[in-house]
């Protein structure tokens, strides 16, 4: 591998189809042409193997793969020294871990697929970090020596001595009343006796009032959250995750919520003003009363309220004059929500 370059080679087990190609990746590799086995394919291979030690990061194999099964990601060289865990020769790689502080809430934010759940498993003692040595995993003495001098050394020592208990609230809830099950899952975790509580997207499926109540329950924990307003409300400090989804993830050093960059607010010119009268709407046993108000065609108005109290019904009444965008941030990660916000703002 080139001295100035550290790369990650990813081969998708779903897309790599050796029986349907002529091994174009191997034939086109300039390192293989010099006689070195950078890309290895044997009769018993199910997918191609790419040696990251020999790979020069040229990306020629990526362009020649008929099934788009290969990714080559060039990294800053210093990241090679901060590998926390790797699942195998060519899959996901995690760099660094968030650092927990007693009595404070750590927020973890980042795009989907860059390893926010892996730190949960490591810090909960459910996944032993291999420091990137997946072929010959280190023992706990080597792991403690690697983290010597940091807060994580004492943390993992307590894990090994059974002197620290961590509980994880899972992200996914599968039920027709998802908001009820989400609140139940939060309470089940919160009432247990533990030192560390880990919540994966606790605000999913909850309305604004339920999110505030959930935030009040959460303390002395690490939280993965895509709703930046909830994260700002409940976190004492934040770590950001960045990287390439499905390939690698890097956890930043913690910084305070006050250090989060803020965007400048631009003055918006008003073009037209619309008024609506006081009115009522009845649907079965539900009755909605609307007080007169007004809005302009150059404004973006956010409506807050609990589920089931008539927000969508009110907007549908005014649908002839406005765009209805109901919970555009649902199921999106933090980066996707920012993109969606910019699109909405441009309408």
Secondary structure, DSSP 8 states (H G I E B T S, - for coil): --TT-EEEEEE-TTT--GGGS--HHHHH-HHHHTT--SEE--TT-SS-EE-TTT-----HHHHH-TT--EEEEEE-GGGGG-EEEESSSSS-EEE------TT--EEEE--TTSSHHHHHHHHTTSS---TT--SS---HHHHHHHTTTSHHHHHHHHHHTT---EEEE-S---SSSHHHHHHHHHHHHHTS--SEEEEESTTTT--HHHHHHHHHH--SEEEE-S-HHHHHHH-SEEEEEEEETTTEEEE---EEGGGS------------EEEE--EEEEETTEEEEE--EEEETT--------TTSSHHHHHHHTTTTS-----TTTT--HHHHHHHHHHHHH-
